[in-house]
Amino acid sequence: MTDERSTVAIVLERGRILLDPLVRRFGYGLGTVFFIPNPWLGLIFWAGLFSAPRLGLFALLGLGVGTLLKKLLNLNDVFSLGGGIKANALLTAVATGWLLSAQSLPWWAELSVAAVAAAIAGLVTAAIMFAMSGTRFPVMVAGYCLVASLLFVLCPACTVAAAGLMEPWVLPAGLNGWLEAFVRSLGSLVYSPSIPFGLLVCVAFLLWSRAAFLAGLLAWVSGVGACLLLHRLGFEFLYLAQSYNFFMSGVALGAVLFLPGRASLLLAILAGAFCAVLALALQVIFAAGAIAYLPISSMLTVWVGIGAISLAGPSAIARRYSASRFPPEIAWLNDAYLARRFGAADPLLAVPLAGDLLVAQGFSGDVTHSGKWQHALDFQAAEANGQVGQLWGALVLSPGSGMVEAIKNSVADNPLGGSDFRDNWGNYVVIRLDQGGWVLLGHLMQGSIGVTVGMRVETGSVLGKVGNSGRSPVPHLHLQLQSAPEVGSPTRPFKLANFLLAGTAEAPWLQWQAAGVPEQGACLRAALPNPAGYEILTQMMPGSAVWFCETIGELPARLRRANAQRTTRVQVTLDEAGRYRFDAGSGGRLVASLEPDAWRIMALERVQSSLLALLASTVPVIPYAIRPGMRWEDVPPVALHGMGFAESLAPFLGRSFALGHYVCQAMPQAGKALLIEARFASDDEQDAVSARCRIEHLRGPVALEVEFRSGRIVFSQLSFEPGLPSGAAS
């Protein structure tokens, strides 16, 4: 049965690949109008549009004109969310077909007018795209709105006649009436305010992103609520026919153009109400005609929202993101997971000194690290008894790669207890980092700096020696990250990478940190690779392994289904970037990378195999500095390709990632093997409690045992056949 399912899956996948180019030509045009960059879901909109064949044919004409223009102008607008050249041309052709629906013109005349209007809209859109290319604002449907407005103004009689053919909008009564109004409104964007088309729009959104649909729905409710309030205040206007604007503005600002979250959800609600006020203003200004029914109010609302958030700066409650190809909840999950596992976008700096160090003053320190200089660390030497040691003359190492921006090498060193308040930072080196920002290392020894301005340095390059210059009563090294090259510029947050904490007296230097900000008073040292562990982790061979699965007791339901087969074949290969790929066929793939500090599992791709999923949870990262007794923490990788309904609401409800606690149990020199134990903190009955993994030299992981609350699962490697990096047999 499993083989039959695999065969069907392969056939469907091949069919999808063959049809994908054709689907892309059609699907993006309508899909991106609704902020859905998925061509297959775009076909749903086409199906709804062809419920009125006339409008469907005009849409095909507009798509053809837009495609031709895009090729002639050599522009790429596939992922222009909210509308690109093809989308604007398509909508203009549909609007023209609707406008002429009550007229008795020959078919060729109607198509000619639609083609010319679509071409003009495409050219206008291209011009707007060029003008706005350096801004943060999406073009959306500006070209379509301009051309359609002109058509409505030039042909008022046609507009009135066409509007008269549409089903009238009446104020709903009861919940069913309001639901019907909501569904119908979704089709008004393409002049198809029917229940079937509206339901298809709902289906497409729910398949693409439940988070986006929720943001749009709340914005629609907010906008309609604002309209009802305006009615009570005496403002009469037809708002239901254009209420799709409320929905679209909520989708854009609440989930698509900004990372979804509680803040963006609030932004969507405010957007709906603001859009309603704009809709009223447009109808007052353009009392005659159908200009007010165009997506002008939603477009302006989106632009105003982006502008307001941009003016608020990087500390704004909502944050733009560029992962437009992903559903919003997947983009959020990816961002939140990466921030939780690897830290936010803060730069990572290497420990700039060798030996045991004491953080004499940390972030927001009680002496000089305050205000705009709060993000800084002061290092002194630490002795075994916890006392401050002597750091004078220690080599200062570059904490990152980049170009030397500025140096000062002439300030005399102070006697112990003295300080020079005229040259606050004393002798210093400023480096423009490749990863962004400028790092300053201060209080260096007079005449010790061995680099020059414009010189390239790499992480670990010798810069000079620790001194006692500037505002420094005792020899120490000052480290800060700046937002500008000038000395004294405001500091930025950063993290130290790959270091060990002193821990307790019984277990010294056994707490590893991949990245973090040490507290004031902490003792640390750079984590240097253990040769034995480094050899095991970096010399895994590609090849083909067969694993056997044994279960004891009661396992979670998802594991019982996944382990119907007792054996699993895993192909281990190396890609062009040197990353290990553990491929279980239809069971998915695990990607591991040899990072500068550790062997780290970076991603799970379509993982259905419990072996790969549990392996990723048990050994998500193994530091090169590993030795028996060493402990560390990490967030196990999560699959970022698909979420259920409940998980889709995680951006708005909040989500905490399970934290794993790891310890190296053994690393015998003779056996050339590592034994890693993991413990998990989770309240979910489906989650593992603990796990153990054995990793051998050359063969990599060879044994995995995972404990659950009511059972245990054991994976053992039965055989391993070495192969070439590409996967071919050696």
N, C-alpha and C positions, 0 to 999 in steps of 0.2 A: 504493500500500500504506500509506503514511504517513497519507493522508487517511482511509482506512478505519479505521485504528487510532484516529485522533483522533475519528472519529464514534462508534466503540464506547466510547471513554473518556468522551465527553460523555453518551451514553445511560446508562452505568453511574453516572456522577456524578449525573445527574438522578434516577435511580431511588433512589440512596442518599439524596438530599435528601428525596424524597417519603416514604420509609420511616423516616427518622430519628426523627420524633416518636414513632411506634409502638415502635420499637426501644428508645428511651430509657425508655419506661414499664416495659419488662420487663428490659432488660439491666442497668441499674444495680443493681437489687435484689440479684441474686446476684453480680454482678461486684465490687461494693465489699466484699462479705464476704471475697473473696479478694484484696483490695487492688488490684483492677484497675478503674479508673474509665473503662472503655471499654464502652459498651452493646452494641456489636456482638460483642465477645468475650464479653460476658455471656451472649449467646445460646448459646454453646458449653456453658456450665454448665447452661442450661435443657435443651439436647438430652440431656446426660448424665443429668439428673434425671428426665426423662421415659422413660429406659430402665426405670424403675420407675414406671409410669403413676400408681399410687396416690399416691406421694410428689409427683409432678408436679402432680396436681390439688390436693393440700393446699397446695403452694407457691403456686399461683395464687390460692387463697383467702386465704392470708396476705398476698400482694402486694396484693390488692384491699383488705383491711382496713387495711394500712399506708398505702396511697395515700389512702384516705378520711380516716384520721386526720391525715395530713400536711396535707390541704386544710383540714380543720376547725380544726386548730391553727395554720394559716398558717405552717408551718415549711419550710425548705429544707434538705434533707439529701442532695442529689444526690451531693456529693463527700465524704461522711462515710466516709473510708476505714476499713475494718474493720467497718463496719456503722452504719446510721442507723435511722430509724423503720421504713421499709419492710423493710430487711434483717432487723431483729430480729423484726418481725411474721411475715415469711416463714419464718424459721428456726423460730420457735415453732410455727407451723402444721405444718411438716414434722415436728417432734419429736412433736407431738400425734398426727399420722397414724401415725408409727412406733410410738408407745406403744400405740395402740389396734388395731394390726394383727393381734394375736392374739385380739382380743375379738369377740364376736358381737353387736355393737351395730348398730342401724339406721343407714343411711348419713346420714340427717338428724341423728341424734344425734351421730355422729362429727364432722360438719361444724360443728355448733353448738358443741361443746366446743372445736374447733380455732379457730373464729372468736372465741369469748370469750377464749381463751388468747392469741391473736394481738393482740387489742385491748388486753388488759392489758399485754402485752409492749411494745406501741407506746407506751402511756401512760407506763409506767415509763421507757422509753428517752427520751421527751420530757422527763421530769422530770430524768433524769440529764444530758441535754444542757444543760438550763437551769442545773443546779448546777455543771457543769464548763465552762461557756462561757468563763470567764475564766482557765482553766488551759491548760497545754500538752499535756494528756492527751486522746487520742481516746476517744470513748465506746465504740467497737467493739461487742461483742455482750453488753454487761452486762445489758441488759433481757432478752434471750433466756435468758441463763444463770440469772438469778434466777427467772423464771417456769418454765423447764424443770426446774430443781432442785426447785421446789415440787411440780410435777406428779409427778416421780419419787419424792419422799418420800411424797406422799399416795397413790400407786398403786404400791406395791412389787411386787405380784403381776403387774400389767400390765407393769412394767419387765422383770421376770425372763422373762416369757413372750415379750415382743418381742425381747429379747436372744437368746433361744433360737432364734429364726427366722433370725438372722444367721449367715453362714458362720463357723465357728470359726477363730480365729487360732492357728496353730502356729508354733513357732520355725523359721525358714527354714533350709534347708540349701543351701549353695553360692551362687554369685553370682546365678543365675537366681531362686532363692528369695528372696533379699534384694531384688532388683529388683521382683519381684511384690509383696512386702510393702510396699515404698515406694509403688508405684502404687496398690495397694488402699487404703493409709492416707489418700491424698488425698481419697478419696470419703467417708471416715468423718465428716467435718464435717456432711454432709447425709444421714447414715445410709445411704449407698450405697457400701459398701466393695467395689466390683467393679472388675475390671480395665478394662472399657470406660470407666466414668466417670473413673477415675484417669488413663487415657490422655488423655481429653478435657481434664482439668485441666492436664496437662503441655503439651498443644498450646496451650491458651489462654495459659499462662505464657510459653512459648517465642515465641509470636507477639507478646505484649505486651512482655516484657523478659527477655532472656537473663541479664542481671545479677541480677534478682530471683530467677529460677529457681536460679541457681548459689548465691546466698546461702541460699535455702531448703533446697537439697539438702545443702549442707555442714552447716547447722544440724540437719537430720534425721540425718545420719551422726553428728554429735557427740552428739545426744540419745540415739540408739540405743546408741552406744558407752558413754555414761554409764549407761544402763539395764543393759547387759551387765555392767558393772563392779559395779553395785549387786546384780545377781543373784549374782555371785561372792562378794559380801560377806554373802549370806544373805537379801537382801530379795526376796521373791517378789511380783510384781505383773504384771498384764496390761498391757503398755505398747504393743504394736503397734497396737491398736485406737485409741489416742489419740495415736499418734506424729505425726499430722498437726499437732498443736500445735507440735512441734519445727520443722516446716517453716514454718508460718505466722509463728512468732516470728522466725525467721531472715529471712524475706521483709520483715517490718515493720521490724526494726531494722537489717538489713544493706543495705537498698536503698530502701525506700519512705519511711519517716519520717525517715531521715537520708541525706545525700548518699552514694551508693555510693563506696567506695574501699577501700584495704587495711585501714584502721582499722575501717570499718564491717563488712568481711568478718570480721575478728577478733571484732567485737561479735556478729555472727550466730552464729559458732561457740560463743562463750560463752553466748549466749542459748539455743541448743539444749540444752546440758548443764544449764543452770539450769532450763530448762523441764522436763527429765526429773526432776530432784529434786522440783520442785513437783508433778509428776504423781504421783510416789510418795507424797508427803505427802497429797495429796487422796484417793488411794485408801485410805490408812490411816485417814484421818479419816472418809471416807464408804465404809466397807467394803461396805455393802449398797446396791445400786442402781447407777445408771449416771451419777451426778453427776460422777464422775472422768473420764468420757469426753467431757464437754462442753469447749468451748474456754476453760475457766477458766484453765488453766495458761499458755496462750499469752497471754491477755489480761493476766494478772498480770505475766508476764515482760516484756511490752512496757511496761507502766506502770513497773515497777522500772527498766528500762533507760533510759526517758526521764527519770525522776527522778534516776538516778545521773549521767547525762550533764549534766543541767541543773545539778546541784550542782557539777559540775566546772568550770562557767563557760565563757566564750567561748573559752578556750584548749583545750577538750576535743578529743579526737582525732576525734570524729565531730560533724558539724554538721547541725542541723535545716534543712529547707528547705520552702518552701511551694508549689513547682511540682508539685502533686499530680496535675495532669491529664496530665503528660508521663510517658512511661516513664522509669524511673530513670536509664538511661544517657544519654538525651537531656537530662534535667535536669542531670546531671553535666557533660555536654559544654557545655551552655549556660553554666553557672556557671564552669567552668574556662576557657572561651574568653573570656568577658567579663572575668574576672579577669586573664587574660594580656594581653588587648588594651587594656582600659581601666583596669587596676589593680583591686585588691580593693575592698572596701567603704570604703576610706580616703577621707575627704573631700578634695576638690580645692580648693586655695587659689590665688588669683591672686598674682602677684608684687606686693608691696605698695609698691614704689618704682619710679620711672622712672630711666632711665640705666643705666650699666654698674655691676654690683654684684659684690662679692667675698663669698663665704661664709666669713666669718672663723671661725665655729664651726658644725659640722653636727650631725646626730644622733649621740648618744653621744660628744659632744665631750670634749676632754681638759682642759677648764677647769671649766665649770659644768653642762654638759648631760650629766647622769648620773643614775642611779637613776630615780626617778619623774618626773624632768624631762628625760629623755633625748631626747624628740622635740621638738626646737626648732632654729631656725636664727637665726644672727646675721649681719646684713648690714652691710657697709661699702662705701664707694665704691671702684671699681676704675679705675685709670688705664691708658692704653694700654700702658705699659711694664711692667705687672704690679704696680706699686706701689699702696699703699693711698692713696686719694684722700680728699677732704674731703666728708663727708656732712652736716655741720651745717646745719640749716635746710631740708633736703630735705622735700618734701611726702610725708606718709604716706598711702597709699591703702588703702581697705578691701579685704581679700583675699576677701571674699564678701559676700553679702546677708544681712541679718538685723536684729536690734534691739540697740541699745546697752544692755548690761546694767550696766556699772559704768565709772567713769572716776576718775582722780586727776590733778590738774592743778597741784598746788601745791608739788611737790618742786623744790628749787633744783638747777640744773645744776652738775655738778662741774667744777673746773678740769682741764685735761688731765693725765692721770696719777693723778687722785684718784678715789675710789670711796666711795659712801654705802652702808654695809652695814646700816643701819637700815631703809631703804626699798629692798629688793632690786631691785624692778622699776621703781623711780622713778615717773615719770608714765606712766600706761597707759590703754588703752582695752580693754574686754572686750565682745565682740559675741556674742550668741547667734545662731548661724548657722541659716539655713533648712534646710540639709542635715544639721544635727545637730552638737552639740558647741558649745564656747565657744572663740573665738579671742582670744588676748591679744597686744597689741602694746605693748612696753615701752620705757623709756628715752627717752620723748618730751620735747620742750622745754617748760620751765615756762611755763604760760599760753598754749600754742599750740593746745590741743585745742579744736576748734570744734564738737563734738557734745555732746549731753546725754543723760542716761539716759532710755531710753524712745523715743529717736529712731530711726526706720528709716533704714538706710543700704543702698546698693546697691554691688555690686562696682565699685571704682574711685572711690567717694566719698572726698573729702578729709577725713581725721580730725584731722590736726595736723601737726607738724613734728618731724623727728628732732632729738633733743637729747642730753644727756649726764647724765641724772639717774639716781639709784639706783646699783647696782653696775655702773658703766660708766666705765672709765678713759679711753675715747675715744668720740666720737660714733658710735653704731651703733643699729640697730633690731633688737630681739628679737621673734621670732615663734614662738608655740607654740599648739597646740590642746589644750584641757583637757577633762576628763571632767565638770567641774562649774564653776559660775560663780565660786566663790571663788578669789581670787588665790593661787597656790601649789598648786592642785589637781593631781593627777597628769596628765601629758600623754598624748595619744593620737597614733598615727601619722597622718600626712597626706602629701599630695603637692602639689608645685607644678604648676600647669597652664600650658601654652602659653608656653614660654620658649626662648631661644636660648643655647647654650653658646659660649664664645669659640673653642673648637677650637684649631687650630694658627695660627702666625703667617702661613702662606701662605694659609689659608682661614678668616679670622676671621668669627665669628657666622654660620656656615653649617650648624650642627648644631641641628636643631629637635627639641624634646621636647614631645610632647603632654601628658605627665604623668610626673613622676619626683621623686626626692629628690636634689638636688645634693650632691655630696661636699664636705667641708671643703676649702677652697682653690679651688673652682671659681669661674669668672667667668661671669656670666649677665646677661641682660637680658630684659625682657618682649618677646614676639614681636608686633610691631605689623603690621597688614595692609599688604601692598603694594598700592597702588591698582589697578595694572594686573592683577595676579593676582586680586584680589578681584572686579573687574568680570567677568572671564572666568568665574569659578567661581559667581558668584551670579546671573548673568543668562542661564542656559541656558533655552531656550524649550521649552515642550511642543510635541509634534508627532509625526509618524510618519516613521521613518527606515527605509530599506532598505539592508542591508549585504550585501556580496559577500565570499565566503570563497575563498581560494586557498591550497592546500597545496603544500609543497615538501619532498621527501624522505619519510622514514618517521615517522609520528606515532604516539603511544600509541593502543592499541586503543580506549579509551573515546572519544577524540576522533575517530577514524575513523568510529565508529558515530554520534556526535553530529552530524557534519558531512556526512551523506549528501546533504543539501540545500545547494546552493551559496549561496542567498540566505536571509536572515533579516529579517523585519519586526519592528521594535521600536517599540512605542508608548510615548511619554514623556508622563506626566501628572503633575499635582500633586494631592496629597490635602489634606484639611482642615487638617492640621498643617504644610503647606508642604513636605512631603518629595517628592522626585522618585521616581517609580516607572517603571522601565524594564521593560516587559511584553513578553515574547516569545511570548505565547499559551501553547501547551502546553509551550513551552521554559522556563517559569517566570518569575520576577520578581526584579528587583534593586531594593532600596530604598536611596536615598541621602538624606542630610539635611544641611541647612545649619546646622552647629553653630556656637557662638560663636567657635571658634578655627579651623575647617577645614570643607571639604567632605568628608563622610565617608560611605562606604557602610556601612550599618548591618546589613543582613541579606540573605540569599538565600532565596527562597521557592520550593521545589519546582523548583529549577533543573536543567534538562536541557540547556539551550543552552550550548555551549562558549563562545560569544561573551560571554554574561553572566558565566559563571564565570571566564573569563580576564580580563575587564575588572575584575572585583572583586579579582582577585589583583594586577593591575598598578597600579591606582590606588585602593586601599582608603581612603586619606586623602590630601588635598592641603591643606596649610596656607595660610591667607590671607597669611601672611608670606612666601610663596614668592618666590624670585628665583634667577637662574641660579647653579648650583653648590650650592644648598642640599640637604642630605642629611637623611634621617630613616629611621626603622624603624617597622614595624607588622606585626601578624599579620593576614594576609588573612582576610576573612570565610569562614566555613564553613557549609555547609548543615546545619541542625539538625533536619531532618525525615526521619529514617530512617537506620539504621545496620545494616551487615551483622553477621554472627555474630562475626567477629573484632573488629570495632570495639566491639561490645557489652561485651566484656571489658576495654576500655580503662580504665575506672575502677579495676579491680583490678591491671592490669598497668602502668598509667602511660602517659601519652601526651604527647608534645611537639608543639607546634604549629610549623609552618614559619614562620620569620621572614623577611620580605622587607626588602631594603635598597633605598631609593629615592633618586633624585637628579633635580633639575630640570636638564635639559640645555640648554634654551633657552626664552626668553620674549621674542621680538622685539616691540618696541613697534608696528611697522607692521603685522605680520601678525595681531596680537591673538590669539596662540595660545600654548599651553604644550606643551612636549615633556618627558614624564616617562619616565625609564628605571628599570626595576626589575631587581634581581638576587636570586635565591633560593638559599638554602642548604638543600639536601636531598639525601639519599642515594637517594631513590626514583627509579628510571629513568623512571617515568611523569610525574614533575614537570617543570615548566618550568625552564629555566636562566636566561633573561633575557627581558625584554619591553620594548616601547616603545609609548607611547600619546600621540597628539596630540589636544589639546582646544582647540577654537576658540570664539571669542566667539559667543554665541547658540546655535550648533549643538551644543555640548558635545563629547563624544568623537566623532572622525571617522575615526580610523585606529588600528589595533592590530596589532602584529607581535610574535609570541611565538616564541622559540627553544627547541627541545628538543635533546636530545643527538644525535638522528639526523634531525631535520627542522625545518621551520618552518611556521607558519600565519600568514596575513595576512588581516585583516579591513579592508575599506574601505567607507566610507559612500558609496553610489551616489547617493542622493537624500534630501532632507529636506523634508517638507511641514509648515509650522507649523500648530499647532492651538490649541484652547482648553485651559485647565488640566484640564478634565474629560475631554478626549480627543476632543471633537467637532471637526470641521473648522472652521477660521476663515474 
